[in-house]
Amino acid sequence: MLATRPRARSAHFVLHHQAPAPVVSSTDLSTAPGAQRPRAVDDTHRIGLILPKKQARRAVTRNLIRRQAKVCFAAATAQLPPGDWVLRLRTGYERTSFPSAASQALRDVVRAEIQALFGDAAAGRKR
């Protein structure tokens, strides 16, 4: 999946996407036909995060990025096409720019960057 072309990139992150493979449905079902047709399992949104220790040394920082990415992804799923999404941290944040590893300033910067990344991916823009 990481060999695919990035869907969007920013100063610190790269976002990859892989659309779900079409599944041929069988005509023989083990259940009785129902009135409602369930949503296909392949039409879901899944996210994977790659946060290397080389880029974010402290676990506190990696957890902060992970939490912000999950919140932003949940908010953006309505605009994003279904499939597997991978958010990779490619460059670390400068330690001297933030007062602590989990400061509010770092949280705001990370959230804004990830929101912009998902917004670009939803709109089809590349940075």
Phi, psi and omega in degrees: 000323180289347177282345178286161179291136180298142178283325177202156177214155178225191182297327185242343187233157171231136181243122178250152179221140173230119180291151179293144178285137179295136181250130177278121182276144179278149178277339179270110179256147178277350179245160179289148179297136181249171180288327182257138176262119181292154178291138181298140180297329183287349181267032181257167176252129175230146179235142172236145183238134175242108182234086184292147177296335179296324182270328180226094188296320186270138178298328179300318180291317178298319178293322177299313179296318180299313180297316181295321180295318180294320179295314180295321180294317179299323180286334186263354186298332180294330182266342184270146175290153181293159178139192180265130179241136177234123177254120183243128174281118183254338179221135180282162176276143180294122183297327184285346181279345185233142185294329178212173183290341180228040183286159177297325179297315178296318179302316181294319180294316180297314181298316180298319181292319180290321177299317178296322180296313178293325176296318177295320180294321180292324181275350181082012179274146174246140179266000000 
